[in-house]
Amino acid sequence: MRLWNVFKMELFKNWQDRTSLIIMLAFMAVNIMGGFMLSSGGWSASAIFPFSFSVLASLAFLFVYPYQMARIDYKNKVMSLLIASGVSRVQYYFVKVGATLIFSLLSFMLIAILPLFIVMLAEEGMSFAVEFFNFVFEIDAVTFGIIIFTWLSAFSILMTSVIISRGRGFTIFVFLGLYFLTSQIALFFHGGRSVWWNPDYAAIIVQHIITIIVMGLIGILILRKQDL
């Protein structure tokens, strides 16, 4: 089986996950309503509580969604069938991570970015659309790099956690343990100073790149030795 066909299969499988797509659309609608309530009601309790709930629920889903996509092949034994068809485990690793990354980004756009844009556009008019895109394109490369690599670093830790735990329920504890470990190692190399207060932004990006590479290697090595 060709690798490109496996990748298209993963994209098709994720796209056909109607339950997750419906949940994403529901969260998008809830976040839009919460944004309008907050903008019209100010920082009152009646507006804060629904908005806070929608934000927390959305954050939880943004973690659960890639976890669910990554673990499903352990649950339904698809991975072992693909490996038997001639796809190497290393190839499948990158295909799975790539497809999961694409749909994780899609979920973030639908749940967080699009509701914010719709609410602000309705409140401020078309002038906000111009200001919004100007703000996005004016973000300096270093800040943008820190945001992207921070997200990719956490994502790589999650994927490795799923592999270590074989997608079982204690994945969250493996993830928190690995995240805490990488944070403490980074803290040590930064002289006990949190990376968020470190003016050496290049060092922060390098730290995240190293985390991504190390987690990727750990995930591949474990996957190659697992009895699927």
C-alpha positions as CSV (number, residue, x, y, z in Angstrom):
1,M,0.0,0.0,0.0
2,R,1.4,3.4,-1.0
3,L,2.1,5.9,1.8
4,W,0.1,8.6,0.1
5,N,-2.9,6.3,0.0
6,V,-2.6,5.6,3.7
7,F,-2.4,9.4,4.3
8,K,-5.6,10.0,2.3
9,M,-7.2,7.1,4.1
10,E,-6.4,8.8,7.5
11,L,-7.8,12.1,6.2
12,F,-11.0,10.4,4.9
13,K,-11.4,8.5,8.2
14,N,-11.1,11.6,10.3
15,W,-13.4,13.6,8.0
16,Q,-16.0,10.8,8.3
17,D,-16.0,11.1,12.1
18,R,-19.3,12.9,12.1
19,T,-19.6,12.8,15.9
20,S,-16.5,14.9,16.4
21,L,-17.4,17.3,13.6
22,I,-20.8,17.9,15.1
23,I,-19.2,18.5,18.6
24,M,-16.9,21.0,17.0
25,L,-19.7,22.8,15.3
26,A,-21.7,22.8,18.6
27,F,-18.7,24.3,20.5
28,M,-18.3,26.9,17.7
29,A,-21.9,27.9,18.2
30,V,-21.7,28.0,22.0
31,N,-18.5,30.1,21.8
32,I,-20.1,32.5,19.4
33,M,-23.1,32.9,21.8
34,G,-20.8,33.2,24.8
35,G,-18.9,35.9,23.0
36,F,-22.0,37.8,22.2
37,M,-23.2,37.5,25.8
38,L,-19.9,38.8,27.1
39,S,-19.8,41.7,24.7
40,S,-23.4,42.7,25.4
41,G,-23.6,42.0,29.2
42,G,-20.1,43.1,30.1
43,W,-18.3,41.3,32.9
44,S,-21.5,40.4,34.7
45,A,-21.9,37.0,36.4
46,S,-24.6,36.0,33.9
47,A,-22.2,36.5,31.0
48,I,-19.0,35.3,32.7
49,F,-20.1,31.9,33.7
50,P,-21.5,30.7,30.3
51,F,-18.4,32.2,28.6
52,S,-16.0,30.6,31.1
53,F,-17.7,27.2,30.7
54,S,-17.6,27.3,26.9
55,V,-13.8,28.2,27.0
56,L,-13.0,25.5,29.5
57,A,-15.0,22.9,27.6
58,S,-13.4,23.9,24.4
59,L,-9.9,23.6,25.8
60,A,-10.8,20.1,27.1
61,F,-12.1,19.1,23.7
62,L,-8.9,20.5,21.9
63,F,-7.0,18.0,24.1
64,V,-9.4,15.1,23.8
65,Y,-9.9,15.3,20.1
66,P,-6.3,14.6,19.0
67,Y,-6.1,12.0,21.7
68,Q,-9.2,10.2,20.4
69,M,-7.9,10.3,16.8
70,A,-4.5,8.9,17.9
71,R,-5.9,6.2,20.1
72,I,-8.6,4.9,17.8
73,D,-6.3,2.7,15.8
74,Y,-5.1,0.9,18.9
75,K,-8.7,0.3,19.9
76,N,-10.0,-1.1,16.6
77,K,-6.8,-2.9,15.6
78,V,-6.4,-1.0,12.4
79,M,-2.8,-0.3,13.0
80,S,-1.8,-4.0,13.1
81,L,-3.7,-4.6,9.8
82,L,-1.9,-1.7,8.1
83,I,1.5,-2.9,9.3
84,A,0.7,-6.4,7.9
85,S,-0.2,-4.8,4.5
86,G,3.4,-3.6,4.1
87,V,3.4,-0.1,5.6
88,S,6.4,0.4,8.0
89,R,5.7,1.6,11.5
90,V,7.9,4.7,11.0
91,Q,6.0,5.7,7.9
92,Y,2.7,5.1,9.6
93,Y,3.9,7.2,12.6
94,F,4.4,10.2,10.4
95,V,1.2,9.7,8.5
96,K,-0.8,9.4,11.7
97,V,0.8,12.4,13.3
98,G,0.4,14.5,10.1
99,A,-3.3,13.7,9.7
100,T,-4.0,14.3,13.4
101,L,-2.1,17.6,13.3
102,I,-4.1,18.8,10.4
103,F,-7.5,18.0,12.0
104,S,-6.3,19.4,15.4
105,L,-5.5,22.7,13.6
106,L,-8.9,22.6,12.0
107,S,-10.6,22.1,15.3
108,F,-8.8,25.0,16.8
109,M,-9.8,27.3,13.9
110,L,-13.4,26.3,14.2
111,I,-13.7,26.4,18.0
112,A,-11.5,29.4,18.9
113,I,-10.5,31.6,15.9
114,L,-13.7,31.6,13.9
115,P,-16.0,32.4,16.8
116,L,-13.7,35.3,17.9
117,F,-13.7,36.6,14.4
118,I,-17.5,36.4,14.0
119,V,-18.2,38.1,17.3
120,M,-15.7,40.9,16.7
121,L,-16.9,41.4,13.1
122,A,-20.5,41.7,14.2
123,E,-19.5,44.2,17.0
124,E,-17.0,46.3,15.1
125,G,-18.0,45.9,11.4
126,M,-15.8,45.4,8.4
127,S,-13.2,47.7,9.8
128,F,-12.4,45.0,12.3
129,A,-11.8,42.5,9.6
130,V,-9.0,44.7,8.2
131,E,-7.6,45.3,11.6
132,F,-7.7,41.6,12.5
133,F,-5.8,40.5,9.4
134,N,-3.3,43.4,9.9
135,F,-2.7,42.2,13.5
136,V,-2.2,38.6,12.3
137,F,0.3,39.5,9.6
138,E,2.1,42.0,11.8
139,I,3.0,39.5,14.5
140,D,6.8,39.3,14.5
141,A,8.4,36.0,13.5
142,V,9.8,35.3,16.9
143,T,6.5,35.5,18.7
144,F,4.7,33.5,16.0
145,G,7.5,30.9,16.2
146,I,7.2,30.6,20.0
147,I,3.4,30.1,19.7
148,I,3.7,27.5,17.0
149,F,6.5,25.5,18.5
150,T,4.9,25.6,22.0
151,W,1.8,24.0,20.5
152,L,3.8,21.5,18.5
153,S,5.9,20.6,21.5
154,A,2.7,19.8,23.6
155,F,1.3,18.0,20.6
156,S,4.4,15.8,20.2
157,I,4.3,14.9,24.0
158,L,0.6,13.9,23.6
159,M,1.3,11.7,20.6
160,T,4.2,10.0,22.5
161,S,1.9,9.6,25.5
162,V,-0.7,7.8,23.4
163,I,1.9,5.4,22.0
164,I,3.4,4.7,25.5
165,S,0.0,4.0,27.0
166,R,-1.4,2.3,23.8
167,G,-4.3,4.8,23.9
168,R,-5.6,3.7,27.3
169,G,-7.3,5.9,29.8
170,F,-4.2,6.8,31.8
171,T,-2.7,8.6,28.8
172,I,-3.5,11.9,30.5
173,F,-1.3,11.0,33.4
174,V,1.6,10.0,31.1
175,F,1.1,13.3,29.2
176,L,1.2,15.3,32.4
177,G,4.3,13.4,33.6
178,L,6.2,13.9,30.4
179,Y,5.1,17.6,30.2
180,F,6.3,18.2,33.8
181,L,9.6,16.4,33.1
182,T,10.3,18.4,30.0
183,S,9.4,21.6,31.8
184,Q,11.8,20.8,34.6
185,I,14.6,20.0,32.3
186,A,14.0,23.3,30.4
187,L,13.9,25.1,33.8
188,F,17.3,23.5,34.7
189,F,19.0,24.5,31.5
190,H,17.5,28.0,31.8
191,G,19.1,28.4,35.2
192,G,15.9,28.0,37.2
193,R,14.2,30.8,35.3
194,S,10.9,30.1,33.6
195,V,11.0,30.1,29.9
196,W,8.1,32.6,29.8
197,W,10.3,35.1,31.6
198,N,13.5,34.3,29.6
199,P,14.4,37.1,27.2
200,D,16.4,34.7,25.1
201,Y,13.5,33.8,22.8
202,A,15.7,31.8,20.4
203,A,16.6,29.5,23.3
204,I,12.9,28.9,24.0
205,I,12.3,27.9,20.3
206,V,15.3,25.6,20.3
207,Q,14.1,24.0,23.5
208,H,10.7,23.2,21.9
209,I,12.4,21.9,18.8
210,I,14.5,19.6,20.9
211,T,11.4,18.4,22.7
212,I,9.6,17.7,19.4
213,I,12.6,15.7,18.1
214,V,13.2,13.7,21.3
215,M,9.5,12.9,21.7
216,G,9.3,11.9,18.1
217,L,12.2,9.5,18.4
218,I,10.8,8.0,21.6
219,G,7.5,7.5,20.0
220,I,9.0,5.8,16.9
221,L,11.3,3.6,19.0
222,I,8.5,2.4,21.2
223,L,6.1,1.9,18.2
224,R,8.7,-0.2,16.4
225,K,9.0,-2.6,19.4
226,Q,5.3,-2.8,20.3
227,D,3.4,-6.0,19.8
228,L,0.5,-4.8,17.7
